[in-house]
């Protein structure tokens, strides 16, 4: 970068920084959907988000701008025995006007009314739900792509979504990214998000993950926090000033459980990847873009953009270079530990911005075929395979968004379907269309299945099996939401059978109406055990445990590697393994663990039985 360019870039950075300090930089345009409403001082609290994890409540109240002279202290009260009592207070962070509360030793066995207060008059009320550990069915509702731009479907009401959330009464709300599409006014757009969804967010545990548009750029390869200087940010890093990025992450994630490793990345940008255990479901919250390497300059360019491969005859191995990272070592370590720890958990689910494959062929418009997209988590392939391998070792299901296109995939590493399922939810509103439209029909199709389904490879030669796809149909008559395949996703987890049912709903339907129909291909049901679909090479003896639903960990003795960890269903389980040899098996948890060593893998159908008394 020459001196003149560097000076211009610094001036641009200063201007952007100033625009962060002043929430509405300049005069808002006429009919600006992000313009701050006129409020009285008793309405300065816009909305609140919360989670509860291991008896720790974390709640962030989002404020409108306070005036000079107004107190910067906020108070959290709960209603007990019919009376309000204060349990916490905090100081607002002025950049972004957030009030983060933390309450330890929270009693999650009861539903509790709360209110956030400011000054003498401002008050905002909601409900902290009871931990649904006793519910047989756990329900999560997922969203992505909350655009309010006219071209994305317009500044349309979200009432249909809010009404359906109330009808479903979920145990968790999940916003996987792009809650904000304005690249310079995260604060104003985040307040608008809160005005649209606040009446349900205040009453349900909520996970929100900032993605590329949330931090002010069209694509994001976080590259461990470096400064991006290339238009489109394909060189990796963040284009916006550090304080802008930190403000966006603070607003959207400060209510999440404490980070697994809070050590900042480059330039002091924080981390938020962590675990949330709620209702005996263990969620890994992943930052799949923060450590990812930018492609510009490290791989051969295959099109007009560094991140778009247009040449279908390129060698996929040529872009899987050793220096390219996806989740990074820190997050892979986290997933490894998370996969082994089944404390108070029956199933595992990973939440992240996007899925681990190139999930679309056509981008933007019909005819806009793109062979491979380096913004997808199909690249780099080595990093993708490490992530998928870590998730399948925990028999984890993957729930995500970002692609604008709803898909249901069964992932494979060495063979098709040898790993976990993923559900990518559709955008709330959708301008930039994508289609899953392979040129060759899929293999191993069921009779009557659409040839776009079945076993395929993506543009990086990753093995994927397409189960269901909601392609847009703009050539048909109908409103933009319908023809652009907008909607949301629901995951229902039966903790008794360990079955998971995914449902993809269009916009403007009443999900309680028996005549309402999801997108074709949904609902789709699979079992927890299907998330490690790898075929067995051999089996270990059948375990008969004297206590039900125990944790079983299988360790290959030759390598010391944990093959997988799982809370089994019932008292009987025959572990599968993927190489012959001797294994150790740990059964139980906490202070009650039995270790079986030197167990020889068997190939026969008739199983030896080992009785395990805990």
C-alpha positions in Angstrom: 0.0 0.0 0.0 1.6 3.3 -1.1 1.7 6.4 1.1 -1.3 8.2 -0.5 -3.4 5.1 -0.4 -2.5 4.5 3.2 -3.4 8.1 4.1 -6.8 7.8 2.3 -7.5 4.5 4.1 -6.7 6.0 7.5 -9.1 9.0 6.8 -11.8 6.5 5.7 -11.2 4.5 8.9 -11.5 7.6 11.1 -14.7 8.6 9.4 -16.2 5.1 10.0 -15.1 5.3 13.6 -16.9 8.5 14.0 -20.0 7.0 12.5 -19.9 4.3 15.1 -19.8 6.8 18.0 -22.8 8.7 16.7 -25.5 6.1 16.2 -27.3 7.9 13.4 -24.5 9.5 11.4 -25.9 12.3 9.3 -29.5 13.0 8.6 -31.6 9.9 8.0 -33.2 9.6 4.6 -36.9 10.0 4.2 -38.8 6.9 5.2 -35.5 5.4 6.4 -36.5 2.0 8.0 -33.6 2.4 10.4 -34.4 5.8 11.6 -34.7 5.9 15.4 -38.2 6.5 16.6 -39.1 9.3 18.9 -39.4 8.0 22.4 -40.2 9.3 25.8 -37.6 8.7 28.5 -39.6 5.9 30.0 -39.1 3.9 26.8 -35.3 4.1 26.6 -35.0 0.3 26.9 -35.6 -1.2 23.5 -35.3 -5.0 24.1 -33.4 -7.7 26.0 -31.7 -11.1 25.3 -30.7 -13.8 27.7 -29.4 -17.3 28.2 -29.1 -19.5 31.3 -26.2 -22.0 31.5 -25.2 -24.0 34.5 -27.3 -21.8 36.8 -25.7 -18.6 35.5 -28.1 -16.1 34.0 -26.6 -13.6 31.4 -28.9 -10.9 30.1 -28.1 -7.9 27.9 -30.6 -5.0 27.8 -30.3 -2.9 24.6 -31.0 0.8 25.2 -31.7 3.7 22.9 -29.2 6.6 23.3 -29.2 8.2 26.7 -29.0 11.9 27.2 -26.3 13.9 28.8 -26.9 13.9 32.6 -28.9 10.7 32.6 -27.6 7.9 34.8 -25.6 5.2 33.1 -26.7 2.6 35.7 -29.3 -0.1 34.9 -31.0 -2.4 37.4 -32.3 -5.9 37.1 -35.3 -7.0 39.2 -37.2 -10.3 39.5 -40.7 -11.0 40.9 -40.7 -13.4 43.9 -43.7 -14.1 46.0 -45.6 -11.3 44.2 -43.0 -8.6 44.9 -40.3 -7.1 42.8 -36.8 -7.2 44.2 -33.5 -6.0 42.8 -30.9 -8.7 42.1 -28.2 -7.0 40.0 -27.1 -3.7 38.6 -24.7 -2.7 35.9 -23.2 0.2 34.0 -24.1 0.7 30.4 -21.4 0.5 27.7 -22.0 3.8 26.0 -20.6 2.7 22.6 -23.7 0.7 21.5 -25.7 1.4 24.7 -25.8 -2.1 26.1 -26.4 -3.1 29.7 -24.9 -6.6 30.4 -26.1 -8.4 33.5 -24.7 -11.5 35.1 -26.4 -13.4 37.9 -24.9 -16.6 39.4 -26.7 -19.3 41.4 -29.8 -18.7 39.3 -32.7 -21.0 40.1 -33.6 -22.4 36.7 -36.1 -24.8 38.1 -38.9 -22.2 38.1 -40.2 -19.6 35.6 -39.3 -16.1 36.7 -40.6 -12.7 35.7 -38.0 -10.0 35.3 -37.7 -6.4 34.5 -34.9 -4.1 33.6 -35.2 -0.6 35.1 -33.5 2.7 34.4 -33.9 5.9 36.3 -37.3 6.5 37.9 -39.6 5.6 35.0 -38.1 3.3 32.4 -39.0 -0.4 32.8 -38.9 -3.4 30.4 -40.4 -6.7 31.4 -39.9 -10.3 30.3 -39.8 -14.0 31.4 -36.9 -16.2 32.2 -38.1 -19.7 31.3 -37.8 -22.7 33.4 -35.0 -25.1 32.3 -37.0 -27.7 30.2 -35.0 -30.7 31.5 -38.2 -32.6 32.1 -39.8 -32.0 28.7 -39.6 -34.9 26.4 -39.5 -32.7 23.3 -37.0 -29.8 22.9 -37.9 -27.3 20.2 -35.5 -24.8 18.6 -36.5 -22.3 16.0 -33.9 -20.9 13.6 -33.6 -17.8 11.4 -31.1 -16.1 9.2 -30.8 -13.2 6.8 -33.0 -10.5 8.4 -32.8 -7.9 5.6 -35.2 -5.0 5.5 -33.9 -3.5 2.3 -36.6 -3.0 -0.4 -34.8 -5.3 -2.8 -34.7 -8.1 -0.2 -38.5 -8.2 -0.1 -39.1 -4.8 1.3 -39.5 -3.2 4.7 -42.1 -5.8 5.5 -43.7 -6.8 8.8 -42.2 -9.7 10.8 -45.6 -10.2 12.5 -46.0 -13.7 10.8 -42.7 -14.8 12.3 -43.5 -13.4 15.8 -46.9 -15.0 15.8 -45.5 -18.4 14.8 -42.9 -18.2 17.5 -45.7 -17.7 20.0 -47.6 -20.6 18.5 -44.6 -22.9 18.6 -43.4 -21.8 22.1 -39.9 -22.9 21.5 -37.2 -23.7 24.1 -34.6 -21.8 22.1 -34.5 -19.1 19.5 -31.5 -19.2 17.2 -30.5 -16.3 14.9 -27.5 -17.6 12.9 -26.4 -14.4 11.3 -27.0 -11.3 9.2 -29.5 -9.9 11.8 -28.2 -6.6 10.4 -27.6 -5.8 6.8 -26.6 -2.1 7.0 -22.8 -2.0 6.7 -22.3 1.3 8.5 -25.1 1.5 11.1 -25.1 -1.7 13.1 -26.5 0.1 16.1 -29.5 1.6 14.3 -30.2 -1.7 12.5 -29.8 -3.7 15.7 -32.4 -1.6 17.4 -34.7 -2.2 14.4 -34.1 -5.9 14.8 -35.1 -5.6 18.4 -38.3 -3.7 17.6 -39.2 -6.5 15.1 -38.5 -9.5 17.4 -38.2 -8.0 20.9 -41.6 -9.2 22.1 -40.6 -12.8 21.8 -36.8 -12.5 22.4 -37.5 -11.1 25.9 -39.3 -14.3 26.9 -37.2 -17.1 25.3 -33.5 -18.0 25.6 -31.8 -16.7 22.4 -28.6 -17.3 20.6 -27.6 -14.7 18.0 -24.4 -15.0 16.0 -23.0 -12.0 14.2 -22.0 -12.9 10.6 -20.4 -10.9 7.8 -23.1 -8.3 7.2 -23.4 -7.8 11.0 -19.8 -6.6 11.1 -20.1 -4.4 8.0 -18.9 -6.4 5.1 -20.3 -8.6 2.3 -18.1 -11.7 3.2 -16.0 -12.5 6.1 -12.8 -14.5 6.5 -11.8 -13.3 10.0 -8.2 -14.4 9.6 -7.6 -14.2 13.3 -8.5 -10.5 13.4 -6.2 -8.9 10.8 -7.1 -5.7 9.0 -8.6 -6.3 5.6 -7.6 -3.8 2.9 -9.0 -5.5 -0.2 -12.4 -4.7 -1.6 -14.7 -7.6 -0.7 -12.2 -8.6 2.1 -11.0 -11.7 0.3 -7.5 -11.0 1.7 -9.0 -11.9 5.1 -9.7 -9.9 8.2 -12.1 -7.1 9.2 -12.8 -4.1 7.0 -14.5 -2.0 9.6 -12.7 -0.4 12.6 -12.0 -2.6 15.5 -14.4 -0.7 17.8 -17.2 -1.2 15.2 -16.6 -5.0 15.2 -16.4 -5.1 19.0 -19.6 -3.1 19.4 -21.5 -5.5 17.0 -20.2 -8.6 18.8 -20.9 -7.1 22.3 -24.5 -6.3 21.3 -25.2 -9.7 19.8 -23.2 -12.1 22.0 -22.6 -10.6 25.5 -25.6 -12.5 26.8 -24.1 -15.9 25.8 -22.4 -18.2 28.3 -18.8 -17.2 29.0 -16.4 -17.9 26.1 -14.5 -21.2 26.2 -11.3 -19.3 25.7 -11.7 -15.5 26.0 -8.1 -14.7 24.8 -8.5 -12.0 22.2 -7.4 -12.5 18.6 -5.3 -9.9 16.8 -6.0 -6.2 17.5 -7.9 -7.0 20.6 -11.1 -8.5 19.0 -12.7 -10.9 21.4 -14.1 -14.4 21.1 -17.5 -15.9 22.0 -17.4 -19.6 21.0 -18.7 -21.5 23.9 -21.2 -24.2 25.1 -24.8 -23.7 26.1 -26.5 -26.5 28.0 -30.3 -26.1 28.2 -33.0 -28.7 28.5 -30.3 -31.5 28.6 -29.2 -30.5 25.0 -25.6 -29.4 24.8 -25.1 -26.8 22.1 -21.6 -25.9 20.8 -21.7 -22.2 19.6 -19.1 -21.9 16.9 -17.4 -18.9 15.3 -16.9 -20.5 11.9 -15.7 -17.3 10.3 -13.4 -15.7 12.9 -10.3 -17.8 12.3 -10.9 -18.6 8.7 -8.1 -17.7 6.2 -8.8 -15.3 3.4 -8.2 -16.8 -0.1 -6.7 -13.9 -1.9 -3.0 -14.4 -2.5 -2.7 -17.9 -1.2 -4.5 -19.9 -3.9 -4.6 -19.8 -7.7 -7.2 -17.3 -8.9 -10.0 -19.1 -10.8 -12.2 -16.2 -11.8 -12.7 -12.4 -11.7 -12.9 -12.5 -7.9 -10.4 -14.2 -5.6 -13.3 -16.1 -3.8 -15.2 -17.3 -6.8 -14.1 -20.4 -8.8 -15.7 -20.4 -12.3 -13.5 -23.0 -13.9 -15.2 -26.4 -13.5 -12.0 -28.2 -14.7 -9.7 -26.8 -11.9 -8.1 -29.2 -9.5 -9.9 -29.0 -6.1 -6.7 -30.0 -4.4 -4.9 -26.9 -5.7 -6.9 -24.7 -3.3 -6.5 -26.9 -0.2 -3.2 -25.3 0.7 -1.5 -26.0 4.0 -1.7 -22.4 5.3 -5.5 -22.3 4.9 -7.5 -22.6 8.1 -11.2 -22.9 8.9 -12.1 -23.2 12.5 -8.6 -22.9 13.8 -6.7 -24.9 16.4 -8.4 -23.2 19.3 -11.9 -24.0 18.2 -11.0 -27.6 17.3 -9.6 -28.0 20.8 -12.9 -26.7 22.1 -15.0 -29.1 20.0 -12.8 -32.0 21.0 -13.4 -31.2 24.7 -17.1 -30.5 24.2 -17.6 -33.8 22.4 -16.2 -35.7 25.3 -18.2 -33.9 28.0 -21.8 -35.2 28.3 -22.6 -33.7 31.8 -26.3 -33.2 32.0 -26.7 -33.8 28.3 -28.6 -36.3 26.2 -27.8 -35.0 22.7 -25.3 -32.6 21.0 -26.1 -29.8 18.6 -23.7 -27.4 16.9 -24.8 -23.9 16.1 -22.9 -21.8 13.6 -23.2 -19.3 10.8 -23.1 -21.7 7.9 -22.8 -25.3 6.8 -19.6 -27.3 6.0 -20.0 -27.6 2.2 -20.6 -25.6 -0.9 -24.4 -25.7 -0.6 -25.3 -23.9 -3.8 -24.4 -23.9 -7.5 -26.2 -20.8 -8.9 -25.6 -17.4 -7.3 -27.6 -14.2 -7.7 -29.6 -15.0 -10.8 -30.5 -17.9 -13.1 -27.5 -18.4 -15.3 -25.1 -17.2 -12.6 -23.4 -20.6 -12.2 -20.5 -20.6 -9.8 -18.5 -23.8 -9.6 -17.2 -23.2 -6.1 -17.5 -20.4 -3.5 -14.6 -19.9 -1.1 -16.9 -18.0 1.3 -18.6 -21.3 2.0 -17.4 -23.7 4.7 -16.6 -26.3 2.0 -13.2 -24.6 1.8 -10.5 -25.3 2.9 -11.3 -29.0 2.6 -8.8 -30.1 5.2 -10.3 -27.7 7.7 -13.8 -28.7 6.7 -13.0 -32.4 7.3 -11.5 -31.6 10.7 -14.7 -29.8 11.7 -17.0 -32.5 10.4 -14.9 -35.2 12.1 -15.0 -33.4 15.4 -18.8 -33.1 15.3 -19.5 -36.7 14.3 -17.3 -37.9 17.2 -20.0 -36.4 19.4 -22.9 -37.6 17.2 -23.8 -34.0 16.8 -26.4 -32.4 14.5 -25.5 -29.1 12.8 -28.0 -26.2 12.7 -27.0 -23.1 10.7 -28.0 -20.5 8.1 -26.3 -17.9 5.9 -26.7 -19.5 2.5 -30.0 -17.8 1.7 -31.1 -21.3 0.6 -32.7 -23.9 2.8 -31.0 -27.3 2.6 -30.8 -30.6 4.4 -27.5 -32.4 3.8 -26.0 -35.6 5.1 -22.2 -35.0 5.1 -19.4 -37.4 4.2 -15.6 -37.3 4.6 -14.3 -40.6 3.1 -17.7 -42.0 2.0 -21.1 -40.5 1.4 -23.2 -40.3 4.6 -20.4 -41.2 7.0 -20.9 -38.1 9.1 -23.6 -35.8 10.5 -26.7 -34.1 9.2 -26.9 -30.3 8.7 -30.0 -28.1 8.4 -29.5 -24.7 6.8 -32.5 -22.5 7.3 -33.8 -20.1 4.6 -33.5 -16.3 4.9 -36.1 -14.3 6.6 -36.1 -12.1 3.4 -34.0 -12.8 0.3 -32.5 -10.6 -2.3 -29.4 -12.5 -3.4 -30.9 -15.8 -4.6 -29.1 -19.2 -4.6 -30.0 -22.5 -6.1 -28.8 -26.1 -5.5 -28.8 -27.3 -9.1 -26.1 -29.9 -9.9 -25.4 -30.7 -13.5 -25.5 -34.5 -12.9 -28.3 -36.4 -11.2 -27.5 -37.7 -7.7 -26.5 -41.2 -7.0 -28.4 -43.7 -4.7 -31.7 -41.9 -5.2 -34.9 -43.3 -3.9 -37.7 -44.0 -6.4 -39.3 -40.8 -7.5 -36.8 -38.5 -5.9 -35.8 -35.3 -7.7 -32.4 -35.9 -9.4 -30.9 -32.8 -7.6 -31.1 -34.9 -4.4 -28.9 -37.9 -3.6 -25.2 -38.3 -3.4 -23.1 -35.5 -5.0 -19.7 -33.8 -4.6 -19.6 -30.0 -4.1 -17.2 -27.7 -6.0 -14.4 -28.7 -3.6 -15.0 -32.4 -4.1 -16.6 -32.8 -0.7 -19.0 -35.6 -0.4 -22.6 -34.5 0.4 -26.0 -36.1 0.2 -28.8 -33.7 -0.6 -31.9 -34.7 1.4 -34.2 -31.6 0.8 -33.8 -28.3 -0.9 -36.1 -25.2 -1.1 -35.0 -23.6 -4.4 -36.5 -20.2 -5.2 -39.0 -19.9 -8.0 -39.0 -16.3 -9.2 -40.3 -17.3 -12.6 -43.7 -18.2 -10.9 -46.3 -15.7 -9.9 -46.5 -14.8 -6.2 -45.1 -12.4 -3.7 -41.3 -12.0 -3.2 -41.3 -13.9 0.0 -42.9 -17.0 -1.6 -41.0 -17.1 -4.9 -37.7 -16.2 -3.2 -38.1 -19.2 -0.8 -37.9 -17.1 2.4 -38.9 -18.7 5.7 -37.5 -20.3 8.9 -36.6 -23.6 10.4 -37.8 -25.7 13.3 -35.9 -28.6 14.9 -37.9 -30.9 17.3 -35.7 -33.2 19.4 -37.4 -36.2 21.1 -35.1 -36.9 24.0 -36.7 -40.3 24.7 -36.3 -41.8 21.2 -33.3 -39.5 20.3 -35.0 -38.7 17.0 -34.6 -35.2 15.5 -37.2 -33.8 13.1 -36.4 -30.8 10.9 -39.1 -28.7 9.4 -38.6 -25.8 6.9 -41.5 -23.4 6.9 -42.3 -20.6 4.3 -43.3 -17.1 5.4 -46.9 -16.0 6.0 -48.3 -19.4 7.1 -49.9 -20.4 10.3 -47.9 -23.4 11.5 -50.8 -24.3 13.8 -53.1 -24.7 10.8 -53.4 -28.4 9.9 -53.5 -27.4 6.3 -50.3 -25.5 6.4 -47.5 -27.1 4.4 -43.7 -26.8 4.9 -41.4 -26.7 1.9 -41.3 -30.0 -0.1 -38.9 -32.5 1.4 -39.7 -31.5 5.0 -40.3 -32.6 7.7 -37.3 -34.9 7.7 -36.6 -37.2 10.7 -33.4 -39.0 11.6 -31.9 -40.5 14.7 -29.0 -39.3 16.9 -27.0 -42.3 15.9 -27.3 -41.3 12.2 -25.0 -38.3 12.9 -22.1 -40.7 12.8 -23.1 -42.7 9.7 -19.6 -44.2 9.1 -19.8 -47.9 8.5 -18.3 -50.2 11.0 -15.2 -52.3 10.2 -15.7 -54.3 13.4 -17.6 -54.2 16.7 -16.8 -54.4 20.4 -18.7 -56.7 22.7 -22.2 -55.8 23.6 -22.5 -53.8 26.8 -25.2 -54.6 29.3 -25.1 -51.8 31.9 -27.0 -52.0 35.2 -28.1 -48.4 34.9 -29.8 -46.7 31.9 -28.6 -43.9 29.7 -24.9 -43.9 30.6 -22.0 -42.2 28.9 -19.9 -44.5 26.8 -16.5 -43.5 25.4 -14.5 -45.6 23.0 -10.7 -45.2 22.9 -8.4 -46.9 20.4 -5.5 -48.2 22.5 -2.9 -48.2 19.7 -3.2 -44.5 19.0 -4.9 -43.3 22.3 -7.5 -41.5 20.2 -11.0 -41.1 21.4 -13.1 -42.7 18.6 -16.4 -41.2 19.9 -18.3 -40.4 23.1 -22.1 -40.8 23.5 -24.8 -41.0 26.1 -26.5 -44.3 25.1 -30.2 -44.9 25.2 -31.3 -47.6 27.6 -29.0 -50.2 29.1 -27.7 -52.1 26.1 -25.2 -50.8 23.5 -22.8 -52.5 21.1 -20.0 -50.0 20.1 -18.9 -50.0 16.5 -15.3 -49.2 15.5 -13.5 -48.5 12.3 -10.3 -50.5 12.6 -9.5 -53.9 14.1 -7.4 -54.0 17.2 -7.8 -53.4 20.9 -9.9 -50.7 22.6 -10.7 -49.3 26.0 -14.2 -48.5 26.9 -15.2 -46.1 29.6 -18.8 -46.4 30.9 -20.4 -43.9 33.3 -19.6 -40.4 34.4 -18.5 -38.3 37.3 -17.3 -40.4 40.2 -18.9 -43.5 38.8 -16.8 -44.6 35.8 -15.8 -48.1 34.9 -12.9 -48.6 32.5 -12.7 -51.8 30.4 -9.2 -52.3 28.8 -7.8 -54.5 26.1 -11.1 -55.2 24.5 -10.6 -56.9 21.1 -12.8 -55.7 18.2 -14.9 -58.5 16.7 -16.2 -59.0 13.2 -18.9 -61.5 13.8 -22.6 -60.8 14.1 -22.9 -62.8 17.3 -21.8 -60.5 20.1 -19.9 -61.4 23.3 -21.6 -59.7 26.2 -19.9 -57.7 28.9 -22.0 -56.8 32.0 -21.1 -53.5 33.5 -22.1 -52.7 37.1 -21.7 -49.1 38.2 
